[in-house]
């Protein structure tokens, strides 16, 4: 999972429009995958640190909790309905969002596009 987040980090650094959209986002986000915690710390739209957890000392603004299979399906080039969006994961019972929902909603496009950076980029037949 750390490798996937590092891929997101490198792709984010190479995506100027996301850096512009996220320039006001400086928060730590918890991603919980099957009970394994990962803290993604953003500074002015850049993913500066990826720290494995658990840690009771690391404050986070909001959390996305899901399972590895749901994330694998989310990161497909063309995800199935329900796996195409973080709120889709919640709706089908495969995800949960905790914490400061207002912070998430204020930065929703940025956060959703950042998570989408891990999607496989191979060509898909139409």
N, CA, C and O of each residue as an XYZ file, in Angstrom:
504
protein
N       0.827     -1.192      0.000
C       0.000      0.000      0.000
C       0.874      1.259      0.000
O       0.543      2.253     -0.646
N       1.986      1.204      0.728
C       2.894      2.357      0.759
C       3.371      2.688     -0.655
O       3.473      3.860     -1.018
N       3.665      1.656     -1.453
C       4.117      1.894     -2.830
C       3.049      2.612     -3.649
O       3.364      3.483     -4.460
N       1.795      2.248     -3.437
C       0.699      2.914     -4.151
C       0.630      4.379     -3.759
O       0.444      5.245     -4.614
N       0.778      4.661     -2.469
C       0.746      6.056     -2.024
C       1.951      6.832     -2.540
O       1.842      8.026     -2.817
N       3.093      6.173     -2.673
C       4.267      6.840     -3.252
C       4.044      7.131     -4.738
O       4.505      8.152     -5.248
N       3.337      6.236     -5.429
C       2.972      6.486     -6.828
C       2.073      7.716     -6.910
O       2.263      8.580     -7.765
N       1.096      7.784     -6.012
C       0.215      8.956     -5.962
C       1.039     10.214     -5.724
O       0.819     11.239     -6.369
N       1.986     10.134     -4.799
C       2.829     11.284     -4.470
C       3.607     11.764     -5.693
O       3.648     12.964     -5.962
N       4.218     10.853     -6.431
C       5.004     11.268     -7.599
C       4.110     11.787     -8.724
O       4.471     12.740     -9.415
N       2.959     11.169     -8.908
C       2.035     11.648     -9.949
C       1.440     13.001     -9.583
O       1.200     13.833    -10.458
N       1.201     13.224     -8.300
C       0.674     14.519     -7.857
C       1.679     15.625     -8.147
O       1.307     16.701     -8.615
N       2.949     15.361     -7.869
C       3.987     16.361     -8.130
C       4.079     16.713     -9.616
O       4.549     17.792     -9.976
N       3.627     15.795    -10.472
C       3.689     16.024    -11.920
C       2.339     16.464    -12.500
O       2.150     16.443    -13.716
N       1.409     16.858    -11.636
C       0.069     17.257    -12.089
C      -0.219     18.677    -11.625
O      -0.787     18.876    -10.552
N       0.169     19.666    -12.424
C       0.046     21.071    -12.006
C      -1.380     21.509    -11.661
O      -1.571     22.291    -10.730
N      -2.380     21.019    -12.395
C      -3.739     21.482    -12.091
C      -4.189     21.022    -10.712
O      -4.934     21.738    -10.044
N      -3.751     19.830    -10.264
C      -4.107     19.386     -8.913
C      -3.360     20.182     -7.847
O      -3.913     20.479     -6.788
N      -2.130     20.519     -8.121
C      -1.381     21.340     -7.162
C      -2.034     22.718     -7.017
O      -2.038     23.300     -5.933
N      -2.577     23.225     -8.107
C      -3.273     24.508     -8.047
C      -4.586     24.378     -7.261
O      -4.897     25.223     -6.420
N      -5.349     23.320     -7.540
C      -6.619     23.109     -6.842
C      -6.381     22.908     -5.342
O      -7.154     23.394     -4.516
N      -5.316     22.194     -4.997
C      -5.069     21.859     -3.596
C      -4.177     22.821     -2.851
O      -3.762     22.531     -1.729
N      -3.870     23.961     -3.446
C      -2.898     24.874     -2.831
C      -3.299     25.355     -1.444
O      -2.437     25.790     -0.679
N      -4.590     25.289     -1.095
C      -5.040     25.704      0.237
C      -5.247     24.521      1.178
O      -5.686     24.696      2.315
N      -4.931     23.319      0.704
C      -5.145     22.115      1.511
C      -3.861     21.712      2.211
O      -2.915     21.247      1.576
N      -3.833     21.895      3.527
C      -2.695     21.493      4.354
C      -3.235     20.742      5.558
O      -3.475     21.330      6.612
N      -3.423     19.453      5.398
C      -4.024     18.612      6.429
C      -3.389     17.230      6.399
O      -2.685     16.874      5.454
N      -3.650     16.457      7.449
C      -3.285     15.050      7.476
C      -4.568     14.237      7.359
O      -5.554     14.497      8.048
N      -4.533     13.255      6.478
C      -5.685     12.408      6.207
C      -5.314     10.978      6.588
O      -4.217     10.509      6.287
N      -6.235     10.300      7.248
C      -6.036      8.897      7.609
C      -6.722      8.020      6.567
O      -7.904      8.196      6.269
N      -5.969      7.081      6.021
C      -6.535      6.063      5.141
C      -6.383      4.738      5.886
O      -5.269      4.308      6.184
N      -7.501      4.105      6.179
C      -7.517      2.844      6.918
C      -7.939      1.754      5.942
O      -9.060      1.759      5.434
N      -7.027      0.817      5.686
C      -7.296     -0.277      4.757
C      -7.198     -1.588      5.525
O      -6.111     -2.010      5.918
N      -8.338     -2.222      5.732
C      -8.393     -3.477      6.496
C      -7.727     -3.346      7.867
O      -7.083     -4.285      8.335
N      -7.874     -2.207      8.498
C      -7.313     -1.988      9.829
C      -5.883     -1.463      9.826
O      -5.385     -1.045     10.871
N      -5.214     -1.474      8.680
C      -3.866     -0.905      8.580
C      -4.022      0.592      8.299
O      -4.724      0.991      7.369
N      -3.363      1.402      9.110
C      -3.518      2.854      9.000
C      -2.341      3.485      8.262
O      -1.184      3.098      8.430
N      -2.687      4.475      7.435
C      -1.689      5.249      6.706
C      -2.064      6.715      6.840
O      -3.210      7.096      6.601
N      -1.100      7.530      7.221
C      -1.329      8.963      7.406
C      -0.690      9.706      6.237
O       0.528      9.680      6.059
N      -1.523     10.362      5.451
C      -1.044     11.143      4.316
C      -1.070     12.609      4.728
O      -2.138     13.164      4.986
N       0.085     13.228      4.790
C       0.178     14.629      5.195
C       0.399     15.501      3.968
O       1.374     15.343      3.233
N      -0.535     16.427      3.767
C      -0.488     17.354      2.646
C      -0.069     18.719      3.147
O      -0.482     19.146      4.226
N       0.747     19.401      2.370
C       1.174     20.761      2.662
C       1.004     21.583      1.393
O       1.732     21.403      0.417
N       0.039     22.479      1.423
C      -0.259     23.331      0.264
C      -0.450     22.508     -1.012
O       0.058     22.855     -2.078
N      -1.201     21.402     -0.873
C      -1.531     20.572     -2.016
C      -0.522     19.503     -2.370
O      -0.791     18.663     -3.229
N       0.618     19.514     -1.735
C       1.642     18.495     -2.001
C       1.583     17.415     -0.920
O       1.424     17.710      0.265
N       1.714     16.175     -1.345
C       1.768     15.061     -0.407
C       3.203     14.974      0.101
O       4.088     14.487     -0.602
N       3.430     15.453      1.335
C       4.802     15.569      1.829
C       5.263     14.350      2.618
O       6.442     14.000      2.571
N       4.353     13.696      3.343
C       4.759     12.490      4.074
C       3.667     11.436      4.013
O       2.472     11.730      3.973
N       4.134     10.199      4.009
C       3.265      9.027      4.062
C       3.782      8.202      5.226
O       4.879      7.647      5.156
N       3.008      8.117      6.285
C       3.468      7.425      7.487
C       2.531      6.273      7.827
O       1.319      6.463      7.923
N       3.093      5.079      8.010
C       2.248      3.967      8.436
C       1.864      4.133      9.900
O       2.599      4.743     10.677
N       0.736      3.601     10.264
C       0.270      3.678     11.639
C       0.264      2.295     12.242
O       0.896      1.385     11.706
N      -0.424      2.121     13.325
C      -1.264      3.112     13.996
C      -0.444      4.066     14.851
O       0.658      3.742     15.296
N      -1.000      5.231     15.067
C      -0.362      6.231     15.905
C      -1.433      7.055     16.608
O      -2.275      7.674     15.957
N      -1.400      7.062     17.883
C      -2.344      7.884     18.634
C      -1.857      9.329     18.735
O      -2.590     10.208     19.189
N      -0.618      9.565     18.310
C      -0.038     10.909     18.397
C      -0.205     11.717     17.113
O       0.058     12.919     17.100
N      -0.640     11.064     16.032
C      -0.774     11.765     14.758
C      -2.206     12.255     14.595
O      -3.118     11.449     14.411
N      -2.410     13.552     14.659
C      -3.777     14.073     14.459
C      -4.140     14.043     12.973
O      -3.289     14.284     12.116
N      -5.386     13.751     12.679
C      -5.855     13.738     11.300
C      -7.165     14.508     11.222
O      -7.899     14.603     12.205
N      -7.453     15.057     10.044
C      -8.641     15.885      9.847
C      -9.849     15.017      9.492
O     -10.923     15.188     10.068
N      -9.681     14.083      8.544
C     -10.745     13.147      8.215
C     -10.116     11.824      7.796
O      -8.928     11.753      7.480
N     -10.942     10.777      7.802
C     -10.447      9.436      7.520
C     -11.333      8.759      6.484
O     -12.551      8.940      6.467
N     -10.697      7.980      5.625
C     -11.395      7.094      4.717
C     -11.039      5.684      5.147
O      -9.868      5.304      5.156
N     -12.054      4.910      5.503
C     -11.844      3.530      5.955
C     -12.504      2.597      4.943
O     -13.678      2.753      4.607
N     -11.727      1.626      4.463
C     -12.240      0.699      3.461
C     -11.445     -0.600      3.529
O     -10.620     -0.781      4.424
N     -11.694     -1.498      2.587
C     -10.942     -2.746      2.536
C     -10.085     -2.778      1.263
O     -10.338     -2.037      0.313
N      -9.085     -3.634      1.263
C      -8.112     -3.681      0.166
C      -8.768     -4.051     -1.163
O      -8.409     -3.497     -2.202
N      -9.711     -4.968     -1.143
C     -10.373     -5.372     -2.383
C     -11.176     -4.218     -2.971
O     -11.180     -4.025     -4.187
N     -11.847     -3.457     -2.134
C     -12.608     -2.301     -2.617
C     -11.665     -1.267     -3.238
O     -11.982     -0.688     -4.276
N     -10.511     -1.032     -2.612
C      -9.541     -0.085     -3.178
C      -8.975     -0.601     -4.494
O      -8.778      0.168     -5.435
N      -8.715     -1.905     -4.557
C      -8.214     -2.478     -5.810
C      -9.223     -2.236     -6.933
O      -8.841     -1.881     -8.048
N     -10.482     -2.427     -6.643
C     -11.521     -2.199     -7.649
C     -11.697     -0.703     -7.941
O     -11.998     -0.325     -9.073
N     -11.512      0.141     -6.928
C     -11.573      1.601     -7.108
C     -10.478      2.071     -8.059
O     -10.685      2.991     -8.851
N      -9.292      1.424     -7.973
C      -8.149      1.838     -8.775
C      -8.088      1.178    -10.149
O      -7.068      1.294    -10.830
N      -9.135      0.495    -10.575
C      -9.193     -0.042    -11.935
C      -9.331      1.127    -12.919
O      -9.825      2.190    -12.542
N      -8.901      0.945    -14.172
C      -9.016      2.036    -15.146
C     -10.455      2.533    -15.311
O     -10.693      3.736    -15.416
N     -11.401      1.611    -15.333
C     -12.827      1.956    -15.410
C     -13.553      1.194    -14.310
O     -14.046      0.090    -14.541
N     -13.620      1.767    -13.130
C     -14.242      1.047    -12.010
C     -15.731      0.817    -12.238
O     -16.410      1.586    -12.918
N     -16.206     -0.264    -11.646
C     -17.629     -0.591    -11.711
C     -18.413      0.447    -10.897
O     -17.853      1.138    -10.046
N     -19.718      0.540    -11.177
C     -20.543      1.436    -10.355
C     -20.409      1.079     -8.869
O     -20.402     -0.093     -8.493
N     -20.304      2.104     -8.054
C     -20.108      1.916     -6.622
C     -18.640      1.979     -6.227
O     -18.305      2.395     -5.117
N     -17.775      1.571     -7.129
C     -16.335      1.600     -6.853
C     -15.658      2.761     -7.563
O     -14.434      2.889     -7.511
N     -16.431      3.604     -8.222
C     -15.892      4.702     -9.014
C     -15.590      5.944     -8.190
O     -14.944      6.867     -8.685
N     -16.051      5.984     -6.928
C     -15.999      7.212     -6.139
C     -15.941      6.856     -4.652
O     -16.447      5.809     -4.248
N     -15.332      7.713     -3.840
C     -15.261      7.406     -2.405
C     -16.652      7.380     -1.770
O     -16.903      6.581     -0.868
N     -17.548      8.239     -2.228
C     -18.908      8.202     -1.690
C     -19.671      6.988     -2.218
O     -20.597      6.504     -1.568
N     -19.283      6.502     -3.386
C     -19.850      5.258     -3.900
C     -19.479      4.089     -2.999
O     -20.303      3.212     -2.737
N     -18.224      4.080     -2.523
C     -17.797      3.025     -1.600
C     -18.631      3.054     -0.322
O     -19.006      2.007      0.206
N     -18.916      4.252      0.166
C     -19.734      4.392      1.369
C     -21.152      3.889      1.091
O     -21.733      3.166      1.901
N     -21.689      4.272     -0.040
C     -23.070      3.917     -0.383
C     -23.271      2.403     -0.475
O     -24.309      1.890     -0.058
N     -22.279      1.685     -1.023
C     -22.429      0.235     -1.162
C     -21.933     -0.515      0.078
O     -21.889     -1.745      0.081
N     -21.564      0.216      1.124
C     -21.155     -0.410      2.376
C     -19.727     -0.902      2.411
O     -19.376     -1.712      3.269
N     -18.891     -0.430      1.497
C     -17.496     -0.865      1.451
C     -16.532      0.212      1.949
O     -15.316      0.036      1.873
N     -17.065      1.320      2.455
C     -16.222      2.393      2.955
C     -16.940      3.199      4.016
O     -18.162      3.134      4.154
N     -16.165      3.951      4.755
C     -16.708      4.834      5.789
C     -15.830      6.072      5.859
O     -14.607      5.991      5.741
N     -16.466      7.210      6.051
C     -15.737      8.469      6.186
C     -15.980      8.992      7.588
O     -17.124      9.119      8.023
N     -14.897      9.295      8.295
C     -14.977      9.801      9.668
C     -14.282     11.146      9.759
O     -13.506     11.522      8.880
N     -14.568     11.859     10.827
C     -13.860     13.104     11.108
C     -14.568     14.324     10.570
O     -15.797     14.377     10.516
N     -13.779     15.301     10.172
C     -14.284     16.603      9.736
C     -14.768     16.533      8.290
O     -14.007     16.780      7.355
N     -16.035     16.194      8.124
C     -16.600     16.036      6.788
C     -16.586     17.356      6.020
O     -16.468     17.356      4.794
N     -16.704     18.469      6.723
C     -16.674     19.770      6.058
C     -15.333     20.001      5.368
O     -15.291     20.523      4.254
N     -14.250     19.619      6.014
C     -12.930     19.757      5.406
C     -12.828     18.900      4.147
O     -12.245     19.323      3.150
N     -13.390     17.708      4.194
C     -13.394     16.852      3.011
C     -14.210     17.489      1.888
O     -13.749     17.573      0.750
N     -15.407     17.929      2.207
C     -16.286     18.479      1.179
C     -15.702     19.755      0.568
O     -15.845     19.984     -0.633
N     -15.047     20.583      1.380
C     -14.434     21.807      0.859
C     -13.293     21.500     -0.108
O     -12.963     22.323     -0.962
N     -12.697     20.332      0.023
C     -11.564     19.941     -0.815
C     -11.867     18.656     -1.580
O     -10.961     17.893     -1.914
N     -13.135     18.427     -1.850
C     -13.574     17.155     -2.404
C     -12.945     16.842     -3.762
O     -12.420     15.747     -3.964
N     -12.993     17.774     -4.671
C     -12.435     17.513     -6.002
C     -10.953     17.158     -5.901
O     -10.492     16.203     -6.525
N     -10.221     17.928     -5.118
C      -8.787     17.671     -4.950
C      -8.561     16.267     -4.402
O      -7.785     15.498     -4.970
N      -9.227     15.929     -3.308
C      -8.981     14.651     -2.650
C      -9.376     13.474     -3.543
O      -8.650     12.483     -3.624
N     -10.522     13.583     -4.209
C     -10.960     12.495     -5.082
C     -10.012     12.316     -6.259
O      -9.709     11.184     -6.638
N      -9.542     13.403     -6.839
C      -8.609     13.289     -7.961
C      -7.248     12.775     -7.507
O      -6.589     12.040     -8.242
N      -6.824     13.150     -6.316
C      -5.550     12.643     -5.795
C      -5.642     11.131     -5.616
O      -4.740     10.412     -6.046
N      -6.701     10.632     -4.997
C      -6.839      9.183     -4.845
C      -6.929      8.498     -6.201
O      -6.437      7.382     -6.364
N      -7.543      9.143     -7.162
C      -7.664      8.583     -8.500
C      -6.345      8.495     -9.256
O      -6.266      7.800    -10.270
N      -5.318      9.179     -8.789
C      -4.014      9.121     -9.455
C      -3.418      7.719     -9.453
O      -2.538      7.419    -10.260
N      -3.881      6.872     -8.568
C      -3.355      5.504     -8.515
C      -4.055      4.577     -9.505
O      -3.687      3.410     -9.639
N      -5.051      5.094    -10.187
C      -5.748      4.249    -11.169
C      -4.771      3.806    -12.241
O      -3.897      4.559    -12.669
N      -4.944      2.574    -12.656
C      -4.101      2.034    -13.722
C      -4.336      2.871    -14.974
O      -5.465      3.264    -15.269
N      -3.267      3.137    -15.699
C      -3.380      4.044    -16.840
C      -3.300      3.328    -18.173
O      -3.199      3.981    -19.212
N      -3.342      2.000    -18.172
C      -3.284      1.283    -19.451
C      -4.540      1.590    -20.273
O      -5.575      1.979    -19.732
N      -4.423      1.409    -21.569
C      -5.548      1.685    -22.457
C      -6.659      0.682    -22.212
O      -6.413     -0.506    -22.009
N      -7.869      1.174    -22.235
C      -9.038      0.335    -22.018
C      -9.869      0.340    -23.290
O     -10.093      1.395    -23.885
N     -10.323     -0.823    -23.705
C     -11.162     -0.884    -24.894
C     -12.503     -0.235    -24.611
O     -13.087     -0.439    -23.547
N     -12.988      0.540    -25.557
C     -14.265      1.241    -25.377
C     -15.446      0.350    -25.641
O     -16.589      0.793    -25.532
